[in-house]
Amino acid sequence: MPRIFAPKEDVNTLAGHVDFYNGAAAVDEDAAHAIAFFTAAGCDIDYNKHELTALDKLPRDVLDDVASYLGVTLTPGEDKYAVVRNIETSISTKYLGAITPTSAAHATEQGKTTVTMAAAAGAGNTLYYKTGVAAPTPLYGDKVDSTWTAFTSPVSFKPTDTHLHITTVEAVTATGFILKSGTTALTVKT
């Protein structure tokens, strides 16, 4: 369920069968019509979390106080979504663990890479990866969705020509809650 942040941060109502709390709501990942509707209405859509968090439900003045308490620098004109992600980034600095992926050219197949993890996933956890032009940067508490690929190390695949970076995460299997993250540039066999 992506989170939705309305342009007006004081929205506390039902809009299109979606409950908003202080300008934030969440809808099912496959609710394409609702996502398109809220995107056209100027809302920020965040696919990193799949439900509202306690931060999302707070009014803006309280969020600003929390940011100040955590030492997060507020930029004038930032919307609620930016402030929430800045707070989540601050929390991630303390709690997001690190994992180490390495990429090597595949032994035999042109255009393929082999990614190996320095350590296996912990009990009850699963490894996932996502490639991109730049390395995706998940935060602590973000959740994996259908854009992530579960894998067992080592994994070999052929990335698209423009996807030259990989982010690997370790997430709780039952919830998809991201605990650790690591990135590296991809090396492919030429």
C-alpha positions in Angstrom: 0.0 0.0 0.0 1.7 3.2 -1.0 1.4 6.2 1.2 -0.3 9.3 -0.2 0.4 12.8 1.0 -2.2 15.5 0.1 -1.1 19.0 -0.9 -3.1 20.3 2.0 -1.6 18.9 5.2 -4.8 19.4 7.3 -7.0 17.0 5.3 -8.8 14.7 7.7 -11.6 13.2 5.7 -12.7 10.4 3.4 -11.7 11.1 -0.2 -12.6 8.5 -2.8 -13.1 5.8 -0.1 -9.6 6.6 1.3 -9.3 7.9 4.9 -6.8 10.8 5.3 -5.2 11.6 8.7 -3.5 15.1 8.8 -3.0 14.9 5.0 -1.7 11.3 4.8 -3.4 8.1 3.6 -2.5 4.7 2.2 -4.0 2.6 -0.6 -3.5 -0.9 -1.9 -0.5 -1.3 -4.2 -2.7 -2.5 -7.0 -5.2 0.3 -6.7 -4.1 1.9 -10.0 -7.2 4.0 -10.4 -6.9 5.5 -6.9 -3.2 6.1 -7.3 -3.8 7.8 -10.7 -6.6 9.9 -9.1 -4.4 11.1 -6.2 -1.4 11.7 -8.5 -3.5 13.9 -10.8 -4.8 15.8 -7.7 -1.2 16.8 -6.9 -0.5 14.3 -4.1 2.9 12.8 -3.4 2.8 9.0 -3.7 5.4 7.0 -1.7 5.9 3.4 -2.4 8.5 2.9 0.3 6.1 2.2 3.1 3.0 0.0 2.8 0.9 1.4 5.6 0.6 4.6 7.5 3.1 5.1 10.3 2.8 7.0 13.5 4.7 9.9 11.9 2.3 10.1 9.0 -0.7 10.7 11.2 0.9 13.5 13.2 -0.1 17.1 12.4 2.7 19.2 10.8 3.5 21.3 13.9 4.2 18.2 15.9 6.3 16.7 13.0 8.3 19.9 13.0 8.9 19.5 16.8 9.9 15.9 16.3 12.3 16.9 13.5 13.8 19.6 15.7 14.2 17.2 18.6 16.1 14.7 16.4 18.3 17.5 15.0 16.8 17.3 11.5 17.2 20.5 9.6 14.0 21.8 8.2 14.0 23.6 4.9 11.4 26.4 4.5 8.6 25.3 2.1 9.1 21.6 2.5 5.9 19.6 2.4 4.8 17.0 5.0 6.1 14.2 2.8 9.6 15.7 2.8 9.6 16.3 6.5 8.5 12.7 7.2 11.2 11.3 4.9 13.8 13.5 6.5 12.8 12.2 9.9 12.9 8.6 8.6 16.3 9.2 7.1 17.5 10.5 10.6 16.2 7.3 12.2 17.8 5.1 9.5 21.2 6.6 10.3 21.0 5.0 13.7 19.0 1.8 13.0 19.5 0.6 9.4 22.1 -2.1 9.4 24.7 -2.6 6.6 25.1 -5.6 4.3 27.8 -6.0 1.7 27.1 -7.1 -1.9 29.8 -7.6 -4.5 29.3 -7.8 -8.2 31.6 -9.6 -10.6 31.4 -10.4 -14.3 29.6 -13.7 -15.0 32.0 -16.5 -15.7 30.6 -17.4 -19.2 27.6 -15.4 -20.3 28.0 -12.0 -21.9 26.0 -9.1 -20.3 25.5 -11.0 -17.1 26.7 -10.2 -13.5 27.0 -12.4 -10.5 26.2 -10.7 -7.1 27.4 -12.3 -3.9 26.6 -11.3 -0.4 29.3 -11.2 2.4 26.8 -13.0 4.7 23.6 -14.9 4.5 20.3 -13.5 5.7 19.5 -14.0 9.3 16.9 -16.5 10.5 13.4 -15.5 9.5 14.8 -12.9 6.9 15.1 -12.8 3.1 17.5 -11.1 0.8 16.1 -8.9 -2.0 17.6 -6.8 -4.7 16.7 -3.9 -7.0 18.7 -2.4 -9.8 18.7 1.1 -11.1 20.5 3.9 -13.0 21.4 5.0 -9.5 21.4 2.8 -6.4 18.0 2.9 -4.7 18.2 4.1 -1.1 15.7 2.4 1.2 15.3 3.6 4.8 14.9 1.6 8.0 11.3 0.5 8.2 10.6 0.8 4.5 9.1 -2.4 3.1 9.9 -4.5 0.0 7.2 -4.6 -2.6 6.8 -6.2 -6.0 9.6 -4.1 -7.5 12.2 -6.0 -5.3 13.4 -9.5 -6.3 14.0 -12.2 -3.6 17.3 -14.1 -4.1 19.8 -16.5 -2.6 23.4 -15.5 -2.8 25.1 -15.8 -5.2 22.6 -14.7 -7.9 23.4 -14.2 -11.6 21.3 -12.1 -14.0 21.4 -9.8 -17.0 20.7 -6.2 -15.9 19.2 -3.7 -18.4 21.7 -1.5 -20.2 20.9 1.5 -18.0 20.7 -0.3 -14.6 24.3 -0.1 -13.5 23.8 -0.2 -9.7 22.2 -2.6 -7.3 20.8 -2.2 -3.8 20.4 -5.3 -1.7 18.4 -5.5 1.4 17.7 -7.9 4.2 14.0 -7.9 5.2 11.8 -9.8 7.6 10.2 -12.5 5.5 6.8 -12.2 7.1 6.4 -8.4 6.9 8.9 -7.2 4.3 10.3 -4.7 6.9 13.8 -3.7 5.8 16.5 -4.1 8.4 19.7 -3.8 6.4 20.9 -2.4 3.1 23.9 -2.2 0.9 24.8 -1.0 -2.6 27.4 -1.5 -5.3 28.1 -0.8 -8.9 27.3 -3.8 -11.3 30.1 -5.4 -13.2 28.9 -7.4 -16.3 30.8 -9.8 -18.6 31.8 -8.0 -21.9 
